[in-house]
Amino acid sequence: MTKFGESQPAGRVEDRRFLTGAGRYLEDTAPVDALRAVFLRAPVAHGEIRAIDAQRARDAPGVRLVLTAQDLAEAGLTEEIQPTLVTNRDGSKGAAPGRPLLARGRVRFVGEAVAMVVADTLEQARDAAELIELDIDDLDPYLGLAPGGPQLHPEAPDNIAFDFAIGDAEATAAAFARAAHHVTLEVPDNRVIANPMEPRGAWAHWDGSRLHLCLSAQGVWGHKVQAAHILGLDPQAVQVTIPDVGGGFGTKAMSYPEYFVVAQAARMLGRPVRWHAERGETMLSDNSGRDLVSTAELAFDADHRIIGYRVRNISNLGAYNSQFGQNMQSLLFSRVFTGVYDIPAAHLEAQGIFTNTTPVDAYRGAGRPEAIYVLERAMDHAAQVLGTDPWALRRRNFIAPDAFPYATPAGESYDVGDFARVLDRAAREADMDGFAARQAESRARGMLRGRGLCYYIEAIMGDPSESARIVFEDDGTVSLFVGTQSNGQGHETVYARFLADRLAIPFEAIRVIQGDSDRIAKGGGTGGSRSVTVQSTANIATIDTLIAAFTPFIADELEVDPDTLAFEDGAFRAPGSNRAPSVMEAAGLARARGREDLLSHAAEAKLAGRSFPNGAHVAEVEIDPDTGAVTLDRYTATDDFGNLLDATLVAGQVHGGVAQGVGQALTEHSVHDETGQLLTASFMDYAMPRADTLPMIRFASEPVPSVMNPLGMKGCGEAGTVGALAAVTNAVRSALREAGAEGGEMPFTPVRVWQQLEDARAEHA
């Protein structure tokens, strides 16, 4: 039997169809007779809607329907997307202003959907949308990252969305009072736009009173619940499907208003309706990521051991609560805010602010990159202030291997870890001993070279339970139904190979089926690095169920005692019998005997607890002092993901995550002007990382298997981003210090770096 389950790489089966144009994405799956929808979006960040005159649009050629907030209300659609709310420090819930499906009474950010036009063709819908006349009285926008300013919602005085705290404030204050050293650092974390390759979209079709809603998204069940709520349907009357998805990165995890307006239009017209955003539209209306400022304080004793840690952050939620937006810089930030360090007392305060900008929600890592960025920036700064080596300072404060399971100040329980071992491996992989020579060679060419370290930890998030179903089909194939949703990670390959390995089913006979709420009863979708860990646990449970169900049947066929029958090396075996039927042969026998009950097996599983991927990322940069251009010359990721199912797929996830972190650190920045207009609304102005932004990324696995799942896995999807932000930033700041320059924040674009160097030259002149 071929073994695939021990970190052996294997070619991704889905890549052939993706690379040959045979992928079936949202645009490929829409009904051929679907009408086309276009949204008219707010041109100003804040204003009262005095009137919307859509008559010329309704009379335009090919137009079938124009919808405004008033039209939706008249049709009985008054419900809205239900967000999750943070519990404030006083026990109350975070502010819950409504977010209308189409702007009602007021617009609150540039790009907010105001009206929708449905026409026979896309061109007709676009032309008609331009005929809608908006009469908006401009209001002063609020763009500040502090309480106060023009109020966006009556439910949120001073524009405060939430006021969260966790940890022990008194114990932390006492630690600071007795500290030998106290270090403080303010750390901004710039706003970014996710920009998956495939923009958001939806199409909807009604079969009588039953809705089929198809999305480019990260899971079907949350959208099914929202659709039933908003459209007034029994959940059984809603089918949500997701075809191939061209990237998600968190921004496609949650529901958006457009999906349900498309569904309502299809209901009113009795025809399928499709909408797919253009790139500029997604940059205006997709949830942004990050956008916060944190103040970190570290208290050390005389031996440079951390005895207290305080963080205060204030984050931008944009104009409305996105579905999970309040959780990002509060609850999710807190999961790992003390990192890998043994900190006896810590306290986090987090405040969210509504502003007249696009809403903010999950982006690769969702709160954990932000928390680790603050901490690892603070550790580097502390090493500089204390006059010690940043690697040695981290090592001195690591949680010891014999301290696990380790209870963090935020109430998390880290199951296992050996951080010093991983750091030792990182030093070897990154050729730490050779850095001085490389730095000297850079100096000889008039360049500045810096090295940065980030030791991160993150927590796999999302629903800890998952389901799976294995079906032996009439055509001799096997279908594996899963509750997760691939967005390009390679799930079809890893799940099929795992099943082939465990049951000796021919790999090519296995089909992985996902993304259909009618065919899969429940599931948690994809997000928070949960997919392979949680789904594989459910797959194991289903395999065990299958073997247990077949055992008495095969024992009867072999005329042996069921207690003597074992499943070994892909076959059912019993002492004294020369027959050893495989699973596929067992299924064939069951079909021949009319045992349909043995042709489908399902199970659910729930993880005992989270796992905590961690690792050391080391970046080396070179800066041209004449231009400020930063070159990321070397990047090494040494990660503890526990046991790996497929090392090649894991390396791909690390590479992708690092690329997104590097993008934020060096090039990406979402900028609004003083009126709330997005100045970076196209790739002419928003600088995505390119091939020459990245070096070859070195990846090494140094596993310490988790004890919270049967395979000892930890999840890998977001770790690259969690590690990259601080590794690159610390490297750039290290290089700048070579020229006497202090400061500088992401993104380290040439002009910003050059200005830092110019300021340093002027100061030392």
Order of alpha helices (4+ residues) and beta strands (2+ residues): alpha-alpha-beta-beta-alpha-beta-alpha-beta-beta-alpha-beta-beta-alpha-beta-beta-beta-beta-alpha-beta-alpha-beta-alpha-beta-beta-beta-beta-alpha-alpha-beta-beta-alpha-alpha-beta-beta-beta-alpha-beta-alpha-beta-beta-alpha-beta-beta-beta-alpha-beta-alpha-alpha
